[in-house]
């Protein structure tokens, strides 16, 4: 977009004869002058148009009126609603930005050409842009608060990432370096063949914490295309890891997305990748109508002692209410960062509770073991969506198999709902790979014969 707009204007400058012109106008955007999160290339392209117009105005004869109209968002026209849906309009309204009515915008355009005032750039629309620019450009001379936070090791990147080193390269890619160390006591409860292995649910939350910390004025609403590339075995502590965050080349007022990767060492080995979406706020919780499952022969106690390998911190299923060929229903509880991370602030909450997310694959293993005689481990989450900032002490999990799953694969959707059926968290398109070879993991967790659960 940047190159196309700039090329067009520069080429125009060579071909147009300014002595024959009376007006020269371009349609730019307020994003070019003031910026907008998630629209860096769009803002740059429009700002380049603004700068070219400034240059043309200084080079061309005075009788040529050069204008760059920096438009805000337009409302509906006689041709339709355009880019602004009712939902996007509501989000603009929350930020104090009003839509430009079609007739009013046209009148403003004509009036400025006929009765010109001001400079080359014309801000067209109503919004708090000037106030926002003044605040964004404010210098903070007292850095004592930031220095104090750094010296105390405050987990500004989230409880899992903790203290970290941050850098950004010329292309805009951001890197966060941190380590898995002895603070990560949950790893003692997630052993595969006796070796601590980072759960896919924890990897998801680590990448979510990074995106959320880098854009604090936005709300992280979902993670999609979360994929396991190569598992992370923790052979020794500390284990250095790198989070790479790559902004996507698009976005709008409703939100934007960034690509996130989790790598080991200096970044040479890719282990997980996902796309994080940030918006103005969480969507309203949808209602979910659960299916009925009559088979009550499997208990949570038996599953944790005989089939699963997850230790006490991961044993969050309190009761399996029923199972069937199409899924299951369970009652479960959540976790807290202070239970999983030594020294974590007891008041902190998770973005995506990794224990709760991990119960989805746990049920995938239980279901596969019961109906196919195989155990399963997670490989991909198509979409994980937050609908609430926190979870109640007790809630329901509805595990629903997708039709046509291959014998070696568990493909399901998982909904975590309150007592009224409102979805608090959802995993769509959870994919687990099943194998009889994985049955060896059953019953190998510390304290597997117990039904201990942390308070």
C-alpha positions as CSV (number, residue, x, y, z in Angstrom):
1,X,0.0,0.0,0.0
2,X,2.8,2.5,0.9
3,X,4.7,1.8,-2.3
4,X,1.6,2.0,-4.5
5,X,0.4,5.3,-3.2
6,X,3.8,6.9,-3.2
7,X,4.6,5.7,-6.8
8,X,1.3,7.0,-8.0
9,X,1.9,10.5,-6.6
10,X,5.5,10.8,-7.7
11,X,4.6,9.6,-11.2
12,X,1.7,12.1,-11.3
13,X,4.1,14.9,-10.4
14,X,6.1,14.1,-13.5
15,X,3.2,13.9,-15.9
16,X,0.8,16.7,-14.7
17,X,1.2,20.3,-15.9
18,X,0.5,22.4,-12.8
19,X,0.0,25.6,-14.8
20,X,-3.2,24.0,-16.2
21,X,-4.6,23.2,-12.7
22,X,-6.8,25.0,-10.3
23,X,-7.3,22.3,-7.7
24,X,-5.3,19.3,-6.7
25,X,-6.8,17.2,-3.9
26,X,-6.1,13.8,-2.4
27,X,-8.2,11.7,0.0
28,X,-6.0,10.8,3.0
29,X,-6.9,9.6,6.5
30,X,-6.7,10.9,10.1
31,X,-4.6,7.7,10.7
32,X,-1.9,9.3,8.6
33,X,-1.6,12.4,10.8
34,X,-2.3,10.8,14.2
35,X,-1.6,7.1,13.7
36,X,-3.8,4.2,14.8
37,X,-2.8,0.9,16.6
38,X,-2.6,-2.0,14.1
39,X,-2.6,0.3,11.1
40,X,1.1,1.2,10.8
41,X,1.4,0.7,7.0
42,X,-1.9,2.3,6.2
43,X,-1.0,5.3,8.4
44,X,2.4,5.6,6.7
45,X,0.9,5.5,3.2
46,X,-1.5,8.3,4.1
47,X,1.1,10.4,5.8
48,X,3.3,10.1,2.7
49,X,0.5,11.5,0.6
50,X,0.2,14.4,3.1
51,X,4.0,15.1,2.8
52,X,3.9,14.9,-1.0
53,X,1.1,17.4,-1.1
54,X,3.1,19.7,1.2
55,X,5.9,19.5,-1.3
56,X,3.7,20.1,-4.3
57,X,2.2,23.1,-2.7
58,X,5.6,24.6,-2.2
59,X,6.8,23.8,-5.7
60,X,3.7,24.6,-7.8
61,X,2.3,28.0,-8.7
62,X,0.3,29.8,-6.1
63,X,-2.9,29.6,-8.1
64,X,-3.0,25.8,-7.6
65,X,-4.9,24.9,-4.4
66,X,-3.4,21.7,-3.0
67,X,-5.4,19.9,-0.4
68,X,-4.9,16.6,1.5
69,X,-8.2,15.8,3.1
70,X,-7.5,13.6,6.2
71,X,-10.9,11.9,6.5
72,X,-12.3,10.3,9.6
73,X,-14.6,7.3,9.2
74,X,-17.6,7.8,6.9
75,X,-21.2,6.8,7.6
76,X,-23.6,5.2,5.2
77,X,-24.2,6.5,1.8
78,X,-26.9,5.9,-0.8
79,X,-24.7,3.1,-2.1
80,X,-24.7,1.2,1.2
81,X,-23.1,1.1,4.7
82,X,-19.5,0.9,3.4
83,X,-16.7,-0.3,5.7
84,X,-18.4,0.8,8.9
85,X,-20.8,-1.8,10.3
86,X,-23.1,-1.0,13.3
87,X,-20.6,-2.9,15.5
88,X,-17.6,-0.8,14.3
89,X,-19.7,2.4,14.6
90,X,-20.3,1.5,18.3
91,X,-16.6,1.0,18.8
92,X,-15.8,4.4,17.2
93,X,-18.4,6.0,19.5
94,X,-16.7,4.6,22.5
95,X,-13.5,6.4,21.4
96,X,-15.4,9.7,20.9
97,X,-15.2,9.4,17.1
98,X,-18.3,10.4,15.1
99,X,-19.1,9.1,11.6
100,X,-19.1,11.6,8.7
101,X,-22.5,11.8,7.1
102,X,-22.4,11.6,3.4
103,X,-24.1,14.9,2.7
104,X,-22.2,16.7,5.3
105,X,-18.9,15.3,4.1
106,X,-19.6,16.3,0.5
107,X,-20.6,19.8,1.6
108,X,-17.4,20.1,3.7
109,X,-15.3,19.1,0.7
110,X,-16.9,21.7,-1.7
111,X,-16.8,24.5,0.9
112,X,-13.1,24.0,1.6
113,X,-12.3,24.2,-2.1
114,X,-14.5,27.3,-2.7
115,X,-13.7,29.1,0.5
116,X,-10.2,27.7,1.4
117,X,-8.8,28.3,4.9
118,X,-5.8,26.9,6.8
119,X,-3.0,24.8,5.4
120,X,-2.5,21.9,3.0
121,X,-3.8,19.2,5.4
122,X,-7.4,19.4,6.3
123,X,-8.7,17.3,9.2
124,X,-12.2,16.2,8.1
125,X,-14.4,14.7,10.8
126,X,-15.0,14.8,14.5
127,X,-12.9,13.0,17.1
128,X,-10.5,13.5,20.0
129,X,-7.4,13.3,17.8
130,X,-5.7,16.5,19.0
131,X,-6.0,15.6,22.6
132,X,-4.8,12.1,22.0
133,X,-1.8,13.4,20.0
134,X,-0.9,15.8,22.9
135,X,-1.0,13.0,25.4
136,X,0.9,10.5,23.2
137,X,3.7,13.0,22.7
138,X,4.1,13.8,26.4
139,X,7.5,13.2,27.8
140,X,7.9,11.6,31.2
141,X,11.0,13.0,32.8
142,X,10.7,11.1,36.1
143,X,11.7,7.4,35.3
144,X,11.9,6.4,39.0
145,X,8.7,4.4,38.8
146,X,9.9,2.4,35.8
147,X,13.3,1.9,37.4
148,X,11.7,0.7,40.6
149,X,9.5,-1.8,38.7
150,X,12.5,-3.2,36.8
151,X,14.7,-3.6,40.0
152,X,11.9,-5.4,41.8
153,X,11.4,-7.9,39.0
154,X,7.8,-7.0,38.5
155,X,6.1,-9.3,36.0
156,X,5.2,-6.6,33.5
157,X,5.0,-9.2,30.8
158,X,2.7,-11.5,32.8
159,X,3.2,-14.1,35.4
160,X,4.5,-16.8,33.0
161,X,7.0,-14.6,31.2
162,X,8.1,-12.6,34.2
163,X,11.3,-10.5,34.0
164,X,12.3,-10.2,30.3
165,X,14.5,-8.3,27.9
166,X,12.7,-6.5,25.1
167,X,14.1,-5.4,21.7
168,X,12.7,-4.3,18.3
169,X,14.4,-4.5,14.9
170,X,14.2,-2.0,12.0
171,X,11.4,-4.0,10.4
172,X,9.1,-3.6,13.5
173,X,9.6,-7.2,14.7
174,X,9.7,-7.3,18.5
175,X,11.6,-9.9,20.6
176,X,11.1,-10.8,24.2
177,X,13.8,-12.9,25.9
178,X,13.0,-14.8,29.1
179,X,13.7,-18.1,30.8
180,X,11.8,-21.1,32.2
181,X,13.3,-21.4,35.7
182,X,12.5,-22.9,39.1
183,X,9.6,-20.5,39.5
184,X,7.7,-22.5,37.0
185,X,6.7,-25.2,39.6
186,X,3.7,-26.4,37.4
187,X,6.4,-28.2,35.2
188,X,6.9,-30.7,38.1
189,X,3.3,-31.8,37.4
190,X,3.7,-32.2,33.6
191,X,6.2,-34.9,33.0
192,X,6.4,-37.1,29.9
193,X,8.7,-40.1,30.3
194,X,10.0,-38.4,33.4
195,X,11.0,-35.1,31.6
196,X,9.2,-31.8,32.2
197,X,7.5,-30.7,29.0
198,X,5.9,-27.3,28.5
199,X,2.2,-27.8,27.9
200,X,0.6,-26.4,24.7
201,X,-1.8,-24.5,26.9
202,X,1.1,-22.8,28.7
203,X,2.8,-21.9,25.4
204,X,-0.4,-20.3,24.3
205,X,-0.7,-18.2,27.4
206,X,3.0,-17.2,27.2
207,X,2.5,-15.8,23.7
208,X,-0.8,-14.1,24.7
209,X,1.0,-12.4,27.6
210,X,3.6,-10.9,25.3
211,X,1.0,-9.5,22.8
212,X,-1.1,-8.2,25.7
213,X,1.8,-6.4,27.3
214,X,3.0,-4.8,24.1
215,X,-0.4,-3.2,23.4
216,X,-1.7,-2.4,26.8
217,X,-4.4,0.0,25.5
218,X,-6.1,-2.9,23.6
219,X,-7.8,-6.1,24.9
220,X,-6.5,-9.5,23.8
221,X,-9.7,-11.3,22.7
222,X,-8.5,-14.5,21.0
223,X,-5.7,-16.7,19.9
224,X,-6.1,-18.6,16.6
225,X,-4.0,-21.0,14.5
226,X,-2.1,-22.0,17.6
227,X,0.2,-24.8,16.4
228,X,2.8,-27.1,17.9
229,X,5.9,-27.3,15.7
230,X,8.3,-29.0,18.1
231,X,7.7,-29.8,21.8
232,X,9.7,-28.0,24.5
233,X,11.5,-30.4,26.9
234,X,13.1,-28.7,29.9
235,X,16.3,-30.6,30.4
236,X,17.8,-28.1,32.8
237,X,17.1,-24.7,34.4
238,X,17.1,-21.9,33.4
239,X,16.0,-22.6,29.8
240,X,16.2,-19.5,27.7
241,X,13.2,-18.8,25.3
242,X,12.4,-16.1,22.8
243,X,9.0,-14.7,21.9
244,X,8.9,-13.1,18.4
245,X,6.0,-10.7,17.7
246,X,5.4,-9.7,14.1
247,X,2.6,-7.1,13.5
248,X,0.3,-8.0,10.6
249,X,0.1,-5.6,7.7
250,X,-3.6,-4.7,8.3
251,X,-6.1,-3.6,10.9
252,X,-9.0,-1.3,11.5
253,X,-10.9,0.4,14.2
254,X,-12.4,-2.9,15.4
255,X,-8.9,-4.4,16.1
256,X,-5.8,-5.9,14.6
257,X,-3.7,-9.1,14.7
258,X,-0.1,-10.0,15.3
259,X,1.8,-13.1,14.6
260,X,3.6,-14.6,17.6
261,X,6.2,-17.3,17.8
262,X,7.8,-19.1,20.7
263,X,11.4,-20.2,20.1
264,X,14.2,-21.6,22.2
265,X,17.7,-20.4,22.7
266,X,18.6,-17.4,20.6
267,X,15.6,-18.1,18.4
268,X,17.0,-20.8,16.1
269,X,14.3,-23.4,16.9
270,X,10.6,-22.7,16.4
271,X,8.4,-24.5,18.8
272,X,4.9,-22.9,18.7
273,X,3.3,-20.2,16.6
274,X,-0.1,-18.5,16.7
275,X,-2.0,-15.3,15.7
276,X,-3.2,-13.0,18.5
277,X,-6.1,-10.7,18.0
278,X,-6.5,-7.5,19.9
279,X,-9.8,-5.4,20.0
280,X,-11.4,-2.7,22.0
281,X,-13.2,-5.1,24.3
282,X,-14.3,-8.7,24.8
283,X,-17.4,-9.8,22.8
284,X,-20.6,-10.5,24.7
285,X,-20.8,-14.1,26.0
286,X,-22.9,-16.3,23.7
287,X,-25.2,-19.0,25.1
288,X,-24.4,-22.7,24.6
289,X,-26.9,-25.5,24.6
290,X,-25.1,-28.6,25.8
291,X,-25.7,-32.1,24.5
292,X,-26.7,-35.0,26.8
293,X,-24.3,-37.8,27.5
294,X,-25.6,-41.0,29.2
295,X,-22.4,-43.0,29.8
296,X,-21.3,-42.4,33.4
297,X,-18.9,-45.2,33.7
298,X,-15.7,-43.0,33.7
299,X,-14.8,-41.0,36.8
300,X,-12.4,-38.2,37.1
301,X,-10.5,-40.1,39.9
302,X,-10.0,-43.1,37.7
303,X,-9.0,-41.0,34.7
304,X,-6.3,-39.1,36.7
305,X,-4.9,-42.2,38.4
306,X,-4.9,-44.6,35.4
307,X,-5.1,-42.8,32.0
308,X,-3.7,-39.3,32.4
309,X,-0.1,-38.2,33.4
310,X,-1.0,-34.8,34.8
311,X,-0.1,-34.0,38.4
312,X,-2.1,-32.2,41.1
313,X,-2.0,-28.7,39.6
314,X,-3.5,-29.9,36.4
315,X,-6.2,-32.1,38.0
316,X,-9.1,-29.6,37.6
317,X,-11.9,-32.0,36.5
318,X,-14.0,-32.5,39.6
319,X,-16.7,-34.7,38.1
320,X,-17.3,-36.2,34.7
321,X,-21.1,-35.9,34.4
322,X,-21.5,-38.1,31.3
323,X,-19.8,-39.3,28.1
324,X,-20.9,-40.5,24.7
325,X,-19.6,-41.1,21.2
326,X,-20.2,-37.4,20.5
327,X,-18.5,-35.9,23.6
328,X,-18.8,-35.3,27.3
329,X,-19.8,-32.9,30.1
330,X,-17.8,-32.2,33.2
331,X,-17.7,-30.0,36.2
332,X,-14.4,-28.3,36.9
333,X,-12.5,-25.5,38.6
334,X,-9.9,-22.9,37.6
335,X,-6.3,-22.1,38.7
336,X,-4.4,-19.0,39.9
337,X,-1.0,-17.8,38.8
338,X,0.2,-17.9,42.4
339,X,-0.4,-21.7,42.5
340,X,1.7,-22.2,39.4
341,X,4.5,-19.6,39.6
342,X,6.5,-19.1,42.8
343,X,6.3,-15.5,43.9
344,X,3.5,-14.5,41.5
345,X,1.1,-11.8,42.7
346,X,-1.9,-13.5,44.3
347,X,-4.2,-10.8,42.9
348,X,-3.1,-11.5,39.3
349,X,-5.4,-13.4,36.9
350,X,-4.6,-15.3,33.7
351,X,-5.5,-14.2,30.2
352,X,-6.2,-17.8,29.2
353,X,-6.1,-19.9,32.3
354,X,-3.5,-22.6,31.1
355,X,-4.9,-25.2,33.5
356,X,-8.4,-24.7,32.2
357,X,-7.3,-24.7,28.6
358,X,-5.2,-27.9,29.2
359,X,-8.3,-29.7,30.5
360,X,-9.6,-29.6,26.9
361,X,-6.8,-31.9,25.7
362,X,-7.1,-33.9,28.9
363,X,-10.7,-34.7,27.9
364,X,-9.5,-35.5,24.4
365,X,-7.2,-38.1,25.9
366,X,-9.9,-39.5,28.2
367,X,-12.4,-39.7,25.3
368,X,-9.9,-41.4,23.0
369,X,-8.8,-43.9,25.6
370,X,-12.4,-44.8,26.5
371,X,-13.8,-45.1,22.9
372,X,-10.7,-45.9,20.9
373,X,-8.3,-47.5,23.3
374,X,-5.7,-44.8,22.5
375,X,-4.3,-41.7,24.3
376,X,-4.0,-38.4,22.6
377,X,-1.9,-35.2,22.9
378,X,-2.7,-31.7,21.5
379,X,-1.2,-30.5,18.2
380,X,-3.4,-27.5,17.2
381,X,-6.0,-25.1,18.5
382,X,-7.9,-23.5,15.6
383,X,-9.3,-20.7,17.8
384,X,-9.3,-19.9,21.5
385,X,-11.7,-17.1,22.5
386,X,-12.1,-15.2,25.8
387,X,-15.6,-13.9,26.7
388,X,-14.8,-13.1,30.4
389,X,-11.9,-11.6,32.3
390,X,-12.1,-14.3,35.0
391,X,-13.7,-17.6,35.7
392,X,-15.9,-18.6,38.6
393,X,-14.8,-21.1,41.3
394,X,-16.8,-23.9,39.6
395,X,-18.2,-24.1,36.0
396,X,-19.0,-26.7,33.3
397,X,-17.0,-27.9,30.4
398,X,-18.7,-29.3,27.3
399,X,-16.5,-31.3,25.0
400,X,-18.1,-31.9,21.6
401,X,-16.5,-34.1,19.0
402,X,-16.6,-32.9,15.4
403,X,-18.1,-35.3,12.9
404,X,-15.7,-37.3,10.7
405,X,-12.7,-37.4,12.9
406,X,-10.1,-39.9,11.7
407,X,-9.2,-42.8,14.0
408,X,-5.8,-41.3,14.8
409,X,-7.2,-37.8,15.5
410,X,-9.5,-36.2,18.1
411,X,-11.1,-33.1,16.6
412,X,-13.4,-31.3,19.0
413,X,-14.8,-28.0,20.2
414,X,-14.7,-27.2,23.9
415,X,-16.9,-24.8,25.7
416,X,-16.5,-23.6,29.3
417,X,-19.8,-22.3,30.6
418,X,-21.3,-20.8,33.7
419,X,-24.5,-22.2,35.3
420,X,-26.6,-20.1,33.0
421,X,-25.0,-21.6,29.9
422,X,-23.0,-18.5,29.0
423,X,-19.7,-19.3,27.3
424,X,-16.8,-17.9,29.3
425,X,-14.0,-19.5,27.2
426,X,-14.1,-21.5,24.0
427,X,-11.7,-23.7,22.1
428,X,-12.8,-24.3,18.6
429,X,-11.1,-26.9,16.4
430,X,-9.0,-28.5,19.0
431,X,-6.9,-31.2,17.3
432,X,-5.2,-34.0,19.2
433,X,-3.2,-36.9,17.7
434,X,-4.0,-40.3,19.2
435,X,-1.8,-43.4,19.4
436,X,-1.8,-46.6,21.4
437,X,1.9,-45.9,22.1
438,X,0.9,-43.0,24.2
439,X,-1.0,-45.3,26.6
440,X,2.3,-45.8,28.4
441,X,1.9,-42.3,29.9
442,X,-1.2,-43.3,31.9
443,X,-0.8,-43.2,35.7
444,X,2.8,-41.8,35.6
445,X,2.0,-38.4,37.3
446,X,3.3,-37.6,40.8
447,X,0.5,-38.6,43.2
448,X,-1.5,-40.2,40.4
449,X,-3.2,-42.5,42.8
450,X,-4.6,-39.6,44.8
451,X,-7.3,-37.2,43.9
452,X,-5.7,-34.2,45.5
453,X,-6.7,-30.8,44.2
454,X,-5.2,-27.5,45.2
455,X,-7.4,-25.0,47.0
